[in-house]
Amino acid sequence: MKIVIDAFGGDNAPNEVIKAVRKAKDELQVDIILCGDEKKIKNTAKELSINIDDIEIIHAPEVFDVHEQPTKILKEGKNTSLAVGLQALKEGKGDAFVSAGSSGGLIVGASTCVGRIRGIKRPSMSAMLPTISGRRIMLTDAGANAQCRPEMLLQFAVMGSAYMKCVKGIENPRVGLLNIGAEETKGRELELETYQLLKNAPLNFAGNAEAREVPTGNFDVIVSDGFSGNIVLKLYEGMGSMFKKKLKGWFSGFFGKLSAVLVMKEIKEFQQLMDYKTEGGGIILGVAKPVIKAHGSSDKKAFFHAIRQAKLCVEGNMIVEITRTMEELKGD
């Protein structure tokens, strides 16, 4: 198996990327292709005292800026590490792609260059959210498509279910439709029509999911349009930051530190629950090969797990499962 990596995507590239790649090469038994400025990659590896002689490099002299319009990846951005990596994936040089760079550029580039799975109207961006059950669930779409049609949400559900089945090992993932109420009659026209599609699809549809139910872990996949989904995601991030700051305040000072000793186990469990670094990244569902979007501030640990996530997608035959279910829908 060979994973293609954008060496210059993210705030901490290329240093943390190179560290993660070395660890992945040693521990995951995968081959790696690094895309980026070859001289800078080799010089950085030398400064870090990391041997990358067994890692292939495809030279890409430019970097796609996160502030650029995503569509610029198609023309002006052809020589960037992001575009060159996606092209390598398209040409069959690798089995999956990982980048911590521009989300918009990655979605546009993956959809256009690598191509979509047959029948998929739009790729979606996913996010893995922590729950009180201790496990993570998938939210999709988490921001790629602000405007959606019911058929698109049905496809998001198919793709999210395939990921949870093939990568997370959940045999029959429970799918919930993000809505303002649990009743079948709740929601806008989008949710009302989507509900009927999901109810009749070859999925384990468990009904509407109000936002307050997302953290319970009662669902494995939460389906939403990208606008609403991104609001949920950003609220999660904000609440996580608030809880961490509150914990720090509660256990500061002499007596606070003494009391912290008594609940240290619980504090560590909470920190592990909220730690996105062990999950990897968001996956762009719907393209013809696995494409992982690592967090923009990924360090060695986070990027390593993003590579691991890409490997699991390939090993679990996620694309095959999505294709199979899409064909089943077509037959219906």
LOBALUM-503389 format. One record per residue (C-alpha): chain; x, y, z; residue in three letters. Coordinates in Angstrom, 3 decimals. Example, Ala and Ser with C-alpha at 12.3 -4.5 7.8 and 13.67 -1.06 7.14 Angstrom:
// residues 2
+------+----------+----------+----------+-------+
: rolo :       px :       py :       pz : tilum :
+------+----------+----------+----------+-------+
:    A :   12.300 :   -4.500 :    7.800 :   Ala :
:    A :   13.670 :   -1.060 :    7.140 :   Ser :
+------+----------+----------+----------+-------+
END
This chain:
// residues 332
+------+----------+----------+----------+-------+
: rolo :       px :       py :       pz : tilum :
+------+----------+----------+----------+-------+
:    A :    0.000 :    0.000 :    0.000 :   Met :
:    A :    1.227 :    3.484 :   -0.858 :   Lys :
:    A :   -0.029 :    6.732 :    0.700 :   Ile :
:    A :    0.506 :   10.073 :   -1.060 :   Val :
:    A :    1.234 :   12.987 :    1.288 :   Ile :
:    A :    1.060 :   16.752 :    0.833 :   Asp :
:    A :    4.321 :   17.713 :    2.568 :   Ala :
:    A :    3.537 :   21.429 :    2.743 :   Phe :
:    A :   -0.119 :   21.487 :    3.806 :   Gly :
:    A :   -0.865 :   22.824 :    7.285 :   Gly :
:    A :    0.526 :   25.265 :    9.820 :   Asp :
:    A :    3.345 :   22.983 :   10.967 :   Asn :
:    A :    4.504 :   21.683 :    7.591 :   Ala :
:    A :    6.883 :   20.337 :    6.534 :   Pro :
:    A :    8.526 :   19.585 :    9.919 :   Asn :
:    A :    5.644 :   17.765 :   11.626 :   Glu :
:    A :    4.641 :   16.059 :    8.380 :   Val :
:    A :    8.118 :   14.606 :    7.937 :   Ile :
:    A :    8.159 :   13.394 :   11.555 :   Lys :
:    A :    4.763 :   11.732 :   11.088 :   Ala :
:    A :    5.760 :   10.177 :    7.782 :   Val :
:    A :    8.851 :    8.607 :    9.336 :   Arg :
:    A :    6.769 :    7.151 :   12.163 :   Lys :
:    A :    4.123 :    5.872 :    9.728 :   Ala :
:    A :    6.724 :    4.270 :    7.495 :   Lys :
:    A :    8.241 :    2.462 :   10.474 :   Asp :
:    A :    5.069 :    1.429 :   12.304 :   Glu :
:    A :    2.285 :    1.068 :    9.735 :   Leu :
:    A :    4.170 :   -0.840 :    7.045 :   Gln :
:    A :    3.069 :    1.528 :    4.303 :   Val :
:    A :    5.030 :    3.119 :    1.484 :   Asp :
:    A :    4.985 :    6.899 :    1.311 :   Ile :
:    A :    5.159 :    9.473 :   -1.476 :   Ile :
:    A :    5.914 :   13.013 :   -0.296 :   Leu :
:    A :    4.839 :   15.836 :   -2.599 :   Cys :
:    A :    6.523 :   19.214 :   -2.283 :   Gly :
:    A :    9.723 :   21.158 :   -2.836 :   Asp :
:    A :   12.297 :   18.354 :   -2.914 :   Glu :
:    A :   15.220 :   20.461 :   -1.726 :   Lys :
:    A :   13.261 :   21.880 :    1.213 :   Lys :
:    A :   11.999 :   18.427 :    2.184 :   Ile :
:    A :   15.498 :   16.957 :    2.222 :   Lys :
:    A :   16.985 :   19.941 :    4.064 :   Asn :
:    A :   14.245 :   19.823 :    6.698 :   Thr :
:    A :   14.713 :   16.086 :    7.193 :   Ala :
:    A :   18.446 :   16.644 :    7.606 :   Lys :
:    A :   17.860 :   19.388 :   10.202 :   Glu :
:    A :   15.558 :   17.031 :   12.096 :   Leu :
:    A :   18.070 :   14.151 :   11.788 :   Ser :
:    A :   15.404 :   12.022 :   10.108 :   Ile :
:    A :   16.373 :    9.556 :    7.387 :   Asn :
:    A :   13.971 :    9.693 :    4.429 :   Ile :
:    A :   16.086 :    7.798 :    1.897 :   Asp :
:    A :   13.379 :    5.116 :    1.681 :   Asp :
:    A :   10.629 :    7.662 :    1.003 :   Ile :
:    A :    9.761 :    8.710 :   -2.540 :   Glu :
:    A :    9.524 :   12.433 :   -3.305 :   Ile :
:    A :    7.620 :   14.048 :   -6.162 :   Ile :
:    A :    8.839 :   17.594 :   -6.677 :   His :
:    A :    6.205 :   20.339 :   -6.410 :   Ala :
:    A :    7.730 :   23.831 :   -6.181 :   Pro :
:    A :    4.640 :   25.712 :   -4.941 :   Glu :
:    A :    2.230 :   25.670 :   -1.992 :   Val :
:    A :   -1.519 :   26.257 :   -2.279 :   Phe :
:    A :   -2.397 :   29.059 :    0.133 :   Asp :
:    A :   -5.382 :   28.436 :    2.407 :   Val :
:    A :   -6.663 :   31.939 :    1.595 :   His :
:    A :   -6.819 :   31.288 :   -2.158 :   Glu :
:    A :  -10.123 :   30.679 :   -3.899 :   Gln :
:    A :  -10.557 :   26.863 :   -3.969 :   Pro :
:    A :  -11.159 :   26.813 :   -7.734 :   Thr :
:    A :   -7.667 :   28.219 :   -8.349 :   Lys :
:    A :   -6.307 :   24.752 :   -7.598 :   Ile :
:    A :   -7.475 :   23.702 :  -11.088 :   Leu :
:    A :   -5.310 :   26.131 :  -13.099 :   Lys :
:    A :   -3.028 :   28.464 :  -11.157 :   Glu :
:    A :   -2.372 :   25.797 :   -8.520 :   Gly :
:    A :   -1.253 :   22.933 :  -10.751 :   Lys :
:    A :    2.341 :   23.045 :   -9.472 :   Asn :
:    A :    1.404 :   23.068 :   -5.788 :   Thr :
:    A :    2.091 :   20.148 :   -3.464 :   Ser :
:    A :   -1.666 :   19.693 :   -3.050 :   Leu :
:    A :   -2.450 :   19.477 :   -6.768 :   Ala :
:    A :    0.608 :   17.365 :   -7.605 :   Val :
:    A :   -0.341 :   14.911 :   -4.859 :   Gly :
:    A :   -3.897 :   14.577 :   -6.124 :   Leu :
:    A :   -2.618 :   14.060 :   -9.654 :   Gln :
:    A :   -0.338 :   11.279 :   -8.399 :   Ala :
:    A :   -3.354 :    9.658 :   -6.751 :   Leu :
:    A :   -5.351 :    9.924 :   -9.971 :   Lys :
:    A :   -2.530 :    8.312 :  -11.961 :   Glu :
:    A :   -2.504 :    5.313 :   -9.642 :   Gly :
:    A :    0.815 :    6.059 :   -7.996 :   Lys :
:    A :   -0.840 :    5.804 :   -4.591 :   Gly :
:    A :   -3.891 :    4.306 :   -2.895 :   Asp :
:    A :   -4.909 :    7.281 :   -0.727 :   Ala :
:    A :   -4.018 :   10.931 :   -0.123 :   Phe :
:    A :   -3.518 :   12.984 :    3.046 :   Val :
:    A :   -3.223 :   16.764 :    3.374 :   Ser :
:    A :   -3.526 :   19.328 :    6.165 :   Ala :
:    A :   -3.827 :   22.132 :    3.614 :   Gly :
:    A :   -6.749 :   24.114 :    2.222 :   Ser :
:    A :  -10.082 :   22.352 :    2.793 :   Ser :
:    A :  -11.720 :   24.071 :   -0.164 :   Gly :
:    A :   -8.806 :   23.420 :   -2.488 :   Gly :
:    A :   -8.694 :   19.789 :   -1.420 :   Leu :
:    A :  -12.413 :   19.235 :   -2.006 :   Ile :
:    A :  -12.393 :   20.934 :   -5.419 :   Val :
:    A :   -9.157 :   19.248 :   -6.455 :   Gly :
:    A :  -10.183 :   15.792 :   -5.292 :   Ala :
:    A :  -13.601 :   16.002 :   -6.935 :   Ser :
:    A :  -12.232 :   17.301 :  -10.239 :   Thr :
:    A :   -8.867 :   15.581 :  -10.503 :   Cys :
:    A :   -9.391 :   12.231 :   -8.772 :   Val :
:    A :  -13.056 :   12.132 :   -9.764 :   Gly :
:    A :  -16.217 :   11.080 :   -7.965 :   Arg :
:    A :  -17.565 :    7.612 :   -7.347 :   Ile :
:    A :  -20.114 :    6.773 :  -10.012 :   Arg :
:    A :  -23.515 :    8.231 :   -9.129 :   Gly :
:    A :  -22.280 :   10.571 :   -6.388 :   Ile :
:    A :  -23.561 :   14.098 :   -6.973 :   Lys :
:    A :  -21.295 :   15.977 :   -4.551 :   Arg :
:    A :  -18.512 :   14.894 :   -2.198 :   Pro :
:    A :  -19.104 :   15.644 :    1.471 :   Ser :
:    A :  -16.734 :   16.549 :    4.278 :   Met :
:    A :  -17.003 :   14.471 :    7.424 :   Ser :
:    A :  -16.013 :   15.113 :   11.016 :   Ala :
:    A :  -15.681 :   12.636 :   13.867 :   Met :
:    A :  -17.298 :   13.967 :   17.046 :   Leu :
:    A :  -16.719 :   12.778 :   20.633 :   Pro :
:    A :  -19.705 :   11.542 :   22.651 :   Thr :
:    A :  -20.437 :   10.776 :   26.294 :   Ile :
:    A :  -20.346 :    7.074 :   25.419 :   Ser :
:    A :  -16.598 :    7.439 :   24.887 :   Gly :
:    A :  -16.658 :    6.685 :   21.179 :   Arg :
:    A :  -16.792 :    9.012 :   18.192 :   Arg :
:    A :  -19.569 :    9.377 :   15.666 :   Ile :
:    A :  -19.543 :   10.796 :   12.153 :   Met :
:    A :  -21.115 :   14.088 :   11.131 :   Leu :
:    A :  -21.518 :   14.560 :    7.391 :   Thr :
:    A :  -21.724 :   16.989 :    5.660 :   Asp :
:    A :  -19.628 :   19.166 :    7.977 :   Ala :
:    A :  -19.253 :   22.143 :    5.663 :   Gly :
:    A :  -18.559 :   21.276 :    2.035 :   Ala :
:    A :  -22.096 :   21.847 :    0.692 :   Asn :
:    A :  -24.130 :   24.692 :    2.185 :   Ala :
:    A :  -26.996 :   24.063 :   -0.246 :   Gln :
:    A :  -28.186 :   20.468 :   -0.539 :   Cys :
:    A :  -30.955 :   18.436 :   -2.121 :   Arg :
:    A :  -32.563 :   15.388 :   -0.468 :   Pro :
:    A :  -30.774 :   13.018 :   -2.864 :   Glu :
:    A :  -27.434 :   14.426 :   -1.731 :   Met :
:    A :  -28.210 :   13.829 :    1.942 :   Leu :
:    A :  -29.194 :   10.253 :    1.113 :   Leu :
:    A :  -25.807 :    9.780 :   -0.528 :   Gln :
:    A :  -24.050 :   11.331 :    2.475 :   Phe :
:    A :  -25.787 :    8.729 :    4.636 :   Ala :
:    A :  -24.667 :    5.909 :    2.346 :   Val :
:    A :  -21.061 :    7.107 :    2.419 :   Met :
:    A :  -21.013 :    7.754 :    6.158 :   Gly :
:    A :  -22.437 :    4.298 :    6.853 :   Ser :
:    A :  -19.817 :    2.711 :    4.613 :   Ala :
:    A :  -17.031 :    4.493 :    6.492 :   Tyr :
:    A :  -18.303 :    3.459 :    9.917 :   Met :
:    A :  -18.742 :   -0.116 :    8.740 :   Lys :
:    A :  -15.453 :   -0.525 :    6.879 :   Cys :
:    A :  -13.156 :    1.609 :    9.036 :   Val :
:    A :  -14.752 :    1.532 :   12.490 :   Lys :
:    A :  -16.047 :   -2.029 :   12.301 :   Gly :
:    A :  -19.685 :   -1.187 :   13.106 :   Ile :
:    A :  -21.690 :   -3.830 :   11.276 :   Glu :
:    A :  -24.988 :   -1.949 :   10.993 :   Asn :
:    A :  -24.410 :    1.778 :   11.675 :   Pro :
:    A :  -27.359 :    3.756 :   13.038 :   Arg :
:    A :  -28.089 :    6.793 :   10.859 :   Val :
:    A :  -29.787 :    9.915 :   12.187 :   Gly :
:    A :  -31.026 :   12.954 :   10.256 :   Leu :
:    A :  -30.163 :   16.252 :   11.970 :   Leu :
:    A :  -33.459 :   18.029 :   12.572 :   Asn :
:    A :  -35.345 :   20.336 :   14.941 :   Ile :
:    A :  -37.504 :   17.545 :   16.335 :   Gly :
:    A :  -37.752 :   13.778 :   16.553 :   Ala :
:    A :  -41.118 :   13.510 :   14.801 :   Glu :
:    A :  -41.277 :   12.484 :   11.155 :   Glu :
:    A :  -43.262 :   15.629 :   10.334 :   Thr :
:    A :  -40.612 :   18.049 :   11.649 :   Lys :
:    A :  -38.241 :   20.156 :    9.587 :   Gly :
:    A :  -38.020 :   22.003 :    6.314 :   Arg :
:    A :  -38.909 :   20.510 :    2.966 :   Glu :
:    A :  -35.303 :   19.290 :    2.724 :   Leu :
:    A :  -35.560 :   17.233 :    5.914 :   Glu :
:    A :  -39.090 :   16.000 :    5.183 :   Leu :
:    A :  -38.110 :   14.633 :    1.771 :   Glu :
:    A :  -34.783 :   13.280 :    3.013 :   Thr :
:    A :  -36.547 :   11.430 :    5.813 :   Tyr :
:    A :  -38.649 :    9.474 :    3.303 :   Gln :
:    A :  -35.599 :    8.638 :    1.193 :   Leu :
:    A :  -33.644 :    7.406 :    4.204 :   Leu :
:    A :  -36.585 :    5.402 :    5.509 :   Lys :
:    A :  -36.744 :    3.444 :    2.253 :   Asn :
:    A :  -32.985 :    3.079 :    1.720 :   Ala :
:    A :  -30.914 :   -0.049 :    2.511 :   Pro :
:    A :  -29.581 :    1.658 :    5.642 :   Leu :
:    A :  -30.193 :    1.383 :    9.374 :   Asn :
:    A :  -32.090 :    4.664 :    9.568 :   Phe :
:    A :  -32.979 :    5.466 :   13.183 :   Ala :
:    A :  -34.977 :    8.653 :   12.568 :   Gly :
:    A :  -34.435 :   12.322 :   13.253 :   Asn :
:    A :  -31.659 :   13.452 :   15.575 :   Ala :
:    A :  -32.043 :   16.699 :   17.471 :   Glu :
:    A :  -28.803 :   18.574 :   18.119 :   Ala :
:    A :  -28.928 :   17.683 :   21.816 :   Arg :
:    A :  -28.807 :   13.994 :   20.866 :   Glu :
:    A :  -25.566 :   14.283 :   18.907 :   Val :
:    A :  -23.296 :   13.991 :   21.995 :   Pro :
:    A :  -25.197 :   10.984 :   23.397 :   Thr :
:    A :  -23.673 :    8.478 :   20.998 :   Gly :
:    A :  -27.078 :    6.976 :   20.198 :   Asn :
:    A :  -26.325 :    7.392 :   16.484 :   Phe :
:    A :  -23.262 :    6.346 :   14.501 :   Asp :
:    A :  -23.796 :    8.739 :   11.588 :   Val :
:    A :  -25.471 :   12.151 :   11.699 :   Ile :
:    A :  -26.527 :   13.407 :    8.264 :   Val :
:    A :  -26.954 :   17.104 :    7.555 :   Ser :
:    A :  -26.584 :   19.790 :    4.939 :   Asp :
:    A :  -23.159 :   21.430 :    5.135 :   Gly :
:    A :  -24.478 :   24.708 :    6.546 :   Phe :
:    A :  -26.176 :   23.171 :    9.579 :   Ser :
:    A :  -23.467 :   20.553 :    9.985 :   Gly :
:    A :  -20.712 :   23.142 :   10.129 :   Asn :
:    A :  -22.586 :   25.058 :   12.823 :   Ile :
:    A :  -22.766 :   21.866 :   14.915 :   Val :
:    A :  -19.057 :   21.229 :   14.335 :   Leu :
:    A :  -18.005 :   24.765 :   15.306 :   Lys :
:    A :  -20.248 :   24.676 :   18.387 :   Leu :
:    A :  -18.563 :   21.418 :   19.408 :   Tyr :
:    A :  -15.147 :   23.017 :   19.024 :   Glu :
:    A :  -16.199 :   26.067 :   21.028 :   Gly :
:    A :  -17.739 :   24.011 :   23.828 :   Met :
:    A :  -14.615 :   21.869 :   23.993 :   Gly :
:    A :  -12.437 :   24.956 :   24.421 :   Ser :
:    A :  -14.797 :   26.307 :   27.070 :   Met :
:    A :  -14.709 :   23.082 :   29.098 :   Phe :
:    A :  -10.914 :   22.947 :   28.971 :   Lys :
:    A :  -10.617 :   26.543 :   30.190 :   Lys :
:    A :  -13.159 :   25.899 :   32.933 :   Lys :
:    A :  -11.290 :   22.806 :   34.112 :   Leu :
:    A :   -8.064 :   24.766 :   34.231 :   Lys :
:    A :   -9.764 :   27.472 :   36.302 :   Gly :
:    A :  -11.454 :   25.049 :   38.687 :   Trp :
:    A :   -8.237 :   23.252 :   39.506 :   Phe :
:    A :   -5.928 :   26.237 :   39.808 :   Ser :
:    A :   -4.677 :   27.429 :   43.173 :   Gly :
:    A :   -3.571 :   25.358 :   46.150 :   Phe :
:    A :   -6.885 :   23.720 :   47.053 :   Phe :
:    A :   -7.826 :   23.304 :   43.417 :   Gly :
:    A :   -4.654 :   21.362 :   42.750 :   Lys :
:    A :   -5.276 :   19.179 :   45.787 :   Leu :
:    A :   -8.792 :   18.333 :   44.606 :   Ser :
:    A :   -7.511 :   17.670 :   41.083 :   Ala :
:    A :   -5.460 :   14.768 :   42.443 :   Val :
:    A :   -8.684 :   13.055 :   43.509 :   Leu :
:    A :  -10.213 :   13.239 :   40.035 :   Val :
:    A :   -7.047 :   12.961 :   37.939 :   Met :
:    A :   -8.275 :    9.768 :   36.258 :   Lys :
:    A :  -11.502 :   11.476 :   35.156 :   Glu :
:    A :   -9.611 :   14.549 :   33.945 :   Ile :
:    A :   -7.344 :   12.397 :   31.791 :   Lys :
:    A :  -10.336 :   10.514 :   30.385 :   Glu :
:    A :  -11.959 :   13.820 :   29.442 :   Phe :
:    A :   -8.764 :   15.040 :   27.791 :   Gln :
:    A :   -8.517 :   11.827 :   25.782 :   Gln :
:    A :  -12.175 :   12.107 :   24.774 :   Leu :
:    A :  -11.688 :   15.634 :   23.434 :   Met :
:    A :   -8.319 :   14.940 :   21.770 :   Asp :
:    A :   -8.892 :   15.112 :   17.999 :   Tyr :
:    A :   -5.302 :   14.073 :   17.322 :   Lys :
:    A :   -5.952 :   10.358 :   17.843 :   Thr :
:    A :   -8.810 :   10.311 :   15.319 :   Glu :
:    A :   -6.869 :   11.514 :   12.285 :   Gly :
:    A :   -8.849 :   13.921 :   10.176 :   Gly :
:    A :  -12.007 :   14.451 :    8.218 :   Gly :
:    A :  -12.509 :   12.278 :    5.182 :   Ile :
:    A :  -13.784 :   13.669 :    1.900 :   Ile :
:    A :  -16.471 :   11.141 :    1.066 :   Leu :
:    A :  -17.519 :   10.523 :   -2.509 :   Gly :
:    A :  -14.257 :   10.700 :   -4.430 :   Val :
:    A :  -12.902 :    7.630 :   -6.185 :   Ala :
:    A :  -10.055 :    7.067 :   -3.708 :   Lys :
:    A :   -9.697 :    7.823 :    0.015 :   Pro :
:    A :   -8.753 :   11.464 :    0.650 :   Val :
:    A :   -8.110 :   12.585 :    4.229 :   Ile :
:    A :   -8.154 :   16.200 :    5.397 :   Lys :
:    A :   -5.915 :   16.443 :    8.460 :   Ala :
:    A :   -6.450 :   19.341 :   10.855 :   His :
:    A :   -4.648 :   22.496 :    9.754 :   Gly :
:    A :   -2.703 :   22.656 :   13.015 :   Ser :
:    A :   -1.765 :   18.965 :   12.977 :   Ser :
:    A :    1.405 :   17.985 :   14.780 :   Asp :
:    A :    3.279 :   14.697 :   14.404 :   Lys :
:    A :    0.697 :   12.757 :   16.421 :   Lys :
:    A :   -2.335 :   14.099 :   14.555 :   Ala :
:    A :   -0.796 :   13.672 :   11.115 :   Phe :
:    A :    0.378 :   10.145 :   11.920 :   Phe :
:    A :   -3.189 :    9.173 :   12.806 :   His :
:    A :   -4.447 :   10.790 :    9.592 :   Ala :
:    A :   -2.089 :    8.506 :    7.657 :   Ile :
:    A :   -3.314 :    5.558 :    9.719 :   Arg :
:    A :   -6.889 :    6.556 :    8.905 :   Gln :
:    A :   -6.079 :    6.546 :    5.184 :   Ala :
:    A :   -4.595 :    3.071 :    5.520 :   Lys :
:    A :   -7.734 :    1.787 :    7.282 :   Leu :
:    A :   -9.937 :    3.193 :    4.506 :   Cys :
:    A :   -7.953 :    1.263 :    1.907 :   Val :
:    A :   -7.767 :   -1.945 :    3.941 :   Glu :
:    A :  -11.481 :   -1.820 :    4.723 :   Gly :
:    A :  -12.445 :   -1.419 :    1.037 :   Asn :
:    A :  -14.566 :    1.617 :    1.847 :   Met :
:    A :  -14.799 :    2.784 :   -1.771 :   Ile :
:    A :  -16.006 :   -0.672 :   -2.827 :   Val :
:    A :  -18.718 :   -0.602 :   -0.147 :   Glu :
:    A :  -19.936 :    2.852 :   -1.201 :   Ile :
:    A :  -20.019 :    1.761 :   -4.845 :   Thr :
:    A :  -21.934 :   -1.404 :   -3.958 :   Arg :
:    A :  -24.589 :    0.469 :   -1.978 :   Thr :
:    A :  -24.950 :    3.099 :   -4.699 :   Met :
:    A :  -25.606 :    0.332 :   -7.213 :   Glu :
:    A :  -28.186 :   -1.142 :   -4.845 :   Glu :
:    A :  -29.934 :    2.226 :   -4.621 :   Leu :
:    A :  -29.881 :    2.511 :   -8.383 :   Lys :
:    A :  -31.491 :   -0.920 :   -8.661 :   Gly :
:    A :  -34.286 :    0.135 :   -6.319 :   Asp :
+------+----------+----------+----------+-------+
END
